[in-house]
Amino acid sequence: MFKKPFALLMSIVLPATLVVGCSDSADPASPSPSSTPTASAGTKTSGKYDKELTITVSRAILDATNVKEDLEAKMLKEKFNLVFKAEDYSRNDWPTKTTLLLSTGDGPEFIPYSRDQWKSVEWMSSGFLRPFELDEIKTKLPNYLKIWTDEEWDTVYKSTRFSDGKLYFLPSKRTIPVQTAWQYRKDLFDKYGLKFPKTPDEMLAALKTIKDKTGLIPFVSPGNASSPLWAVSTFFQMFGFPDLLLNWNAYVDPVTKEFHAYPLATDESREMLVFLNKMYKNGLMMKDFATATADQTNKLIAQGNNVVMQTITEPTYNNGLQKAAAPDVNWAWVDNYDHPSNNPQKTIYKKEAYYSFWGPAIKKGTSQEKVDRLLDYLNWAASEEGQLWYTYGKEGVTYEKKDGFPTYLPTMSTPINAQGDKLPTYGINIGLIGLGGFMTLHKAFDETFNKAKLDMSKVIPSKPNYYGPIEPIFQFNEADRKKLVGLETNLNGVRDEYWLKFITGALDPTNDSDWKKFMDAANKAGLPEVVKLRTDAYNKAK
């Protein structure tokens, strides 16, 4: 367990809190932070926060570093007379540790980021969490509600509510429609007379050439605790699948509008497995992708390995990660943001949902006094002032204003400079997703650092035969939801087991006998029941 004076330090991906999008300025007609139930900047509402409140918090972190100065703790004390007593756990241990604490009644009162794959659905089902009532959101979280249009909020609420119809966490806002595109080591491609590939076969040929010429591992990406297949999910789109399919398990085809209940256990996924097997067999990807840690992956990348990727980070940032090993490194976006595809009539790109399925939650049984204080804090965090603070930190320490525009100090890491301090170094956004920075970034951030993403959000959706996948909305009753969770836990395990065998060559995805072994195991693990449950719930939600 890691204690308070530690914070997240990402060496590959700049904190995810800095890539989710921008928001519009606060509506002048709406209550300002000082007139809503929050404290205004640098002051306290008269008498409202005279009593200091200590609230227990549990956070998941990936890497640890010493905190130079805990600016967040100072801000919480100054504005809200709040003290967060935090217990930090490694990312892999956090779901289990938090579940154990909640089940014994000793769980944290405030959870900054619940996620479905981190057992939060289990917490909802077990009655560990306190729901956010719609009337409560309207009256006590007006700044939060204001960041959504009516259409967005209707979709978000229907997509994230629990089977009892209640909302147990506050989903975070995504406001840039497209944030991810392909990048490549242009220096190497140019050196060996290669163009960025347009098809799976061209991808294999280009990567093999680079490996043969340089000895580098062309593709480096690890799996994670939820599935080792996350390491290869970046190639899903090339075969017509959403890259988030390991989260969704099901999707709606954006062309035919056909619903696919569990496509990774169907014949349509075999072509992708053949491709991945060739990647592995030819040494075009790291051999231990299923078990590699972030540190192992980061070390390989720092040595110059990895020459193609779908990413949200800026090329200059990626250059900084490999500059020491490759002085001439030159990462670049693919021209016109083209995507490789096995079907020129249907190229899939990553279209962001309105929301991310994570956000803050409050433990059931937390006193109303603490709940009210937390709601005040969360409402402030969603205001423009809160967005500025959680995006840039404290003026004079982490940023300065130039012509009225916030700018990170030279000592800070940014999306175009991998070196320097990050906000967690100052106690802000510890655990990657901050205590309050979960909503949206300050508008200045995207105008400064996400110009390419704003551009690709216009270019990619307008390209002929390019489609963003559709995440289906389901309506399960509680009995069916619990049944599905149990079935899919087993089925996903079988899927991962056999996919790894196909990728590594223990089984042959082109061999019908080997494929039958997979399908028999999947059917035994509940595939037919999963398909029926998801199909029925999808039809019910229409």
ABEGO torsion letter per residue (X at the ends): XBBAABBBBBAABBBAAAAAEBBBBBBAABBBAAABBBBBBGBBBBGAAABBBBBBBBBBBABBBBBABBAAAAAAAAAAGBBBBBBBBBAAAAAAAAAAAAAAGABBABBABBBAAAGAAAAAAAGABBBBBAAAAAAABAAAAAABBAAAAAAAAAAABBAAGBBABBBBBBABABABBBBBBAAAAAAAGBBBBABAAAAAAAAAAAAAAAGBBABBBBBBAABAAAAAAAAAAAAGBBAAAAAAGBBBBAAAGBBBABAAABAAAAAAAAAAAAAAAAGABBAAAAABBAAAAAAAAAAGBEABBBBABBAAAAAAAAAAABAABBBBBBBGGBBBBABAABBBBBBBBABBBBEBBBBBGBBAAAAAAAAAAAAAAABAAAAAAAAAEBBGAABBBBGGBBBBBAABBBAABABEBBAAAAGBGBGGBBAAAAABBBAAAAAAAAAAAAAAAAAAAABBGBBBBBBBBBBBBAAAAAAAAAAAAAAAAAAAAAAAAAAAGABBAABAAAAAAAAAAAAAAGAAAAAAAAAAAAAAAX
